[in-house]
Amino acid sequence: MGLAIGTRPDCVPAPVLDLLAEYRALGHEVWLELGLQSSFDDTLARVNRGHGFAEYETATRAARSRGIPVCCHLIVGLPGEDASHSHVSLDRVLEVGVDGLKLHPLHVVKHTRLAIEWRRGEYEPLDEVSYTRIAADLIERTPWEVVYHRVTGTAAPDILLAPAWCAKKWDVLNGIADELTRRGSRQGARAGRMWRENIHAA
């Protein structure tokens, strides 16, 4: 029997963590999944997350001190961010300590402020090649003992506006695997090394 709880980093006070720790003490598999998305407070404010990196760090340290493994969610392609932001966010998450990761490309979905900005031409989603390259870069720089629970994701077809390639999850998964194969690389191959944008130039 297992339990994976996905929530915000500002929604796990001590009594909640103590309860999850009790479940683990009974022998149950328990994961706490925290939606951080970015380690940059200005980005989090721009997308109206309602919390900052400090809340994530506090919740993660408190959970892991109780023996509760944490899976962090990160979004690639947030407004105002480029590849360097994703790498800094990964570094900050690894520095705090993490047991699992989920990567997602940013989706433009109906009835959101981002959808309005996209229609106005004020936001341009990442293309598939860029996402594949960034995801492979992050995987290379992640120590092998950190479990990747997901490396892409999509929204429901009836609400997804862009990018269209997000809807073809297996194409994206295969693209990331192919990119790592092309590099002759794997998870952890560049763990602990600084990221350079031109490291994988053809």
C-alpha positions in Angstrom: 0.0 0.0 0.0 1.4 3.4 -0.9 0.4 7.1 -0.8 1.7 10.0 -2.9 0.5 13.4 -1.9 0.8 16.3 -4.3 0.5 19.7 -2.8 2.0 23.2 -2.4 5.0 23.8 -0.2 3.0 26.2 2.0 0.3 23.6 2.8 2.2 21.0 4.8 2.5 22.1 8.5 4.1 20.0 11.1 0.9 18.0 12.1 0.5 16.9 8.4 4.1 15.8 8.2 3.9 14.0 11.5 0.9 12.1 10.2 2.7 11.1 7.0 5.7 10.0 9.1 3.3 7.8 11.1 2.1 6.1 7.9 5.7 5.4 7.0 6.4 4.0 10.4 3.6 1.5 9.8 5.5 0.3 6.7 3.6 2.1 4.0 5.2 3.8 1.0 4.7 7.5 1.3 5.9 10.3 -1.0 5.4 14.0 -0.6 5.2 15.8 -4.0 5.8 19.5 -3.8 4.9 21.8 -6.7 7.8 24.3 -6.7 7.9 24.9 -10.5 10.8 27.5 -10.3 13.3 28.5 -7.6 13.0 32.2 -8.7 10.6 34.2 -6.5 10.0 36.8 -9.2 8.8 34.0 -11.6 6.6 32.5 -8.9 5.1 35.9 -8.3 4.5 36.4 -12.0 2.6 33.2 -12.3 0.7 33.8 -9.1 1.9 30.8 -7.1 1.4 32.5 -3.8 4.6 31.1 -2.2 8.4 31.5 -2.7 11.4 29.3 -2.6 11.8 29.7 1.2 8.5 27.9 1.8 9.7 25.0 -0.4 13.0 24.8 1.4 11.3 24.8 4.8 8.8 22.1 3.9 11.4 19.9 2.2 13.8 20.0 5.0 11.0 19.3 7.5 9.7 16.4 5.5 13.0 14.7 4.9 14.1 15.2 8.5 11.1 12.9 9.3 12.2 10.3 6.7 9.5 11.3 4.2 10.9 11.3 0.6 10.2 14.5 -1.4 9.5 14.7 -5.1 9.9 18.2 -6.5 7.9 19.4 -9.6 9.7 21.8 -11.9 8.3 23.5 -15.0 10.6 24.3 -18.0 9.6 27.3 -20.1 8.0 29.6 -17.6 7.4 33.2 -18.7 10.6 35.2 -18.5 12.8 32.1 -18.0 15.3 30.4 -20.2 17.5 27.3 -20.0 19.8 28.9 -17.4 16.8 29.4 -15.0 16.0 25.7 -15.2 19.6 24.8 -14.4 19.7 27.2 -11.4 16.4 25.8 -10.1 17.8 22.3 -10.4 20.9 23.2 -8.5 19.0 24.9 -5.7 16.6 21.9 -5.3 19.6 19.5 -5.2 21.3 21.7 -2.7 18.3 21.5 -0.3 18.0 17.8 -0.9 15.5 15.9 -2.9 14.6 12.3 -3.6 12.6 12.5 -6.8 11.9 15.0 -9.6 9.1 15.6 -12.1 9.8 17.8 -15.1 7.0 19.4 -17.2 6.9 21.7 -20.2 4.7 24.7 -19.6 1.2 24.3 -21.1 -1.0 27.1 -22.2 -4.5 26.1 -21.2 -7.9 27.7 -21.7 -9.3 30.3 -19.3 -6.0 31.5 -17.9 -4.1 34.7 -17.9 -1.3 32.9 -19.8 -3.7 32.0 -22.5 -4.5 35.7 -23.0 -0.8 36.6 -23.1 -0.2 33.8 -25.7 -3.1 35.0 -27.9 -1.6 38.5 -27.8 1.8 37.2 -28.8 3.3 38.2 -25.4 4.3 34.6 -24.5 5.9 32.1 -26.8 6.0 28.4 -25.6 9.2 26.4 -26.0 9.5 24.3 -29.1 10.0 20.5 -28.7 13.7 20.5 -29.7 14.5 23.1 -27.0 12.5 21.2 -24.3 14.2 17.9 -25.3 17.6 19.5 -25.0 17.0 21.2 -21.7 15.4 18.1 -20.2 18.4 16.0 -21.3 20.8 18.6 -19.8 19.0 18.5 -16.5 18.9 14.7 -16.4 22.6 14.5 -17.1 23.3 16.9 -14.2 21.0 15.0 -11.7 22.7 12.4 -9.5 21.6 8.9 -10.3 20.1 8.2 -6.9 17.4 10.9 -7.5 14.4 9.2 -9.1 12.8 10.9 -12.1 9.1 10.2 -11.7 8.2 12.1 -14.9 10.1 14.0 -17.6 7.2 15.4 -19.5 3.5 15.9 -19.2 0.4 17.2 -21.0 -2.9 18.8 -20.3 -6.3 17.4 -21.2 -7.0 17.8 -25.0 -10.1 19.9 -24.4 -8.2 22.6 -22.5 -4.7 22.5 -24.1 -4.0 25.4 -26.4 -0.2 25.2 -26.9 2.3 23.9 -27.5 0.7 21.2 -29.6 3.7 18.8 -29.3 2.9 18.4 -25.6 0.0 16.2 -26.5 2.3 13.6 -28.0 3.9 12.4 -24.7 5.6 9.3 -26.1 7.2 11.3 -28.9 8.7 13.6 -26.2 9.8 10.7 -24.1 11.5 9.0 -27.0 13.0 12.3 -28.1 14.7 12.8 -24.7 15.9 9.2 -24.7 17.3 9.7 -28.3 19.0 12.9 -27.3 20.8 11.2 -24.4 21.7 8.3 -26.7 23.1 10.7 -29.3 25.3 12.3 -26.6 26.4 8.9 -25.3 25.1 10.0 -22.0 22.8 9.1 -19.1 21.4 10.4 -15.8 24.2 11.6 -13.5 26.9 11.8 -16.3 27.5 15.5 -15.5 26.3 15.5 -11.9 28.2 18.1 -9.8 29.6 19.9 -12.9 28.7 23.4 -14.0 26.3 23.8 -16.9 27.4 25.4 -20.2 24.9 26.3 -22.8 27.2 25.2 -25.7 28.3 21.9 -24.1 26.3 19.8 -26.6 26.7 21.9 -29.7 26.6 19.6 -32.8 
